[in-house]
Amino acid sequence: MWQSEVRIDLDAIAGNVATLRAGTTAEVMAVVKADGYGHGMLPSARAALAGGATWLGVVTLDEALQLRRAGLTAPILSWLHSPGMPLHEGVEAEIDLNAGSLPQLAEVVAAAQRAGRTARVHLKIDTGLARGGSTPDEWPALLEAAAKAQADGDAEIVGVWSHFVRSDEPGHETTDRQLAVFAEGLATAEQFGIEPRYRHIANSAATLSRPDSHYDLVRPGLAVYGISPLPGPQPPGLRPAMTARARVALTKRVPAGQGVSYGHAYHTASETTLALVPLGYGDGVPRHASNVGPVLLGDKVRTIAGRVCMDQIVLDCGDDPVRAGDVATLFGPGAHGEPTATDWADAIGTISWEIVTRFGAARVPRVFDGTAGLAGSSTGADA
């Protein structure tokens, strides 16, 4: 008998990728960083490859090496490395590495020389996000150094890439400006003899709404897991893959005016039944969901009563017939009236990315449904 669980629908992940793949002429890189956005990195990667992804994207070198150790041979891009990381291990494992500055490129070149083989490199240009990547002013110097590294056999410039600022706001002029900077950066790269096989800038939102940004490769993350980053209705073909739920541990009748949970931030309006649900911020429930988080229990969506505790939350159920063992669903696909991760994000003023990543990283057992990627997937790109 289970107490709490996070269920992951692998067939939904594969189906989401198939939907994204059908909407573009570009190849699809499924981003599986942060433990697959909380869905489990390795099972999610296998399901995404089964759905038609040909690339995998991660942030850390360790994430990439985990995928390689699991037998996945699909191309993998890893893009965030502090100085001194053992990048030679990535070169040896044929992991594509990012370089968005002269020092980063120098580290990759040194790693290639230590490994005794050519590094696969993606050069990043900052088109306006002001995070990683070379500024347009520094771009020519990075290209010159990259061209030399390529001529010396230390690097193969596989890709040039960037990242959008506001592609989740369709029609925002920032996206057009970034695309113009990206196009100019690609033109400058050609002047240095760099013509990468892959040019990529589109994330989930741009994959769904800006086909002019797809180039050779798109990098959906959130959409792989069935959640739309765009305002408005859920795009056809995307199905959320994660469900978080728990069984009620205890119910009790309390009088009107009873304070509930720490600080008595909630008081009952009348005599009522309280239901104790064994999920809290130690499991991924945001503390900001106190008094606002929606939960389906029985046939009704209820709001968390009082503060979210480390291990539990309380629901005010009125006179409804609830009992210990009943299933409380915090969020899921929404097909059965339960809240979605987007509903949770809206309720507490955050983003759905944070909701699913919080739950997947917690102590709650993760259970996988479906068969996508479970058989014949160890060959990675051949899956």
PyMOL commands that set and color helices and strands:
alter all, ss='L'
color gray80, all
select helices_A, chain A and resi 10-22+33-37+41-50+61-69+87-92+102-115+139-151+173-191+204-209+211-213+222-225+262-264+287-289+341-348+352-360+380-382
alter helices_A, ss='H'
color red, helices_A
select strands_A, chain A and resi 4-9+27-31+55-58+76-78+96-99+119-124+155-161+198-200+217-218+242-247+250-254+259-260+266-267+272-277+294-297+300-303+313-316+327-331+366-369
alter strands_A, ss='S'
color yellow, strands_A
deselect
rebuild
show_as cartoon
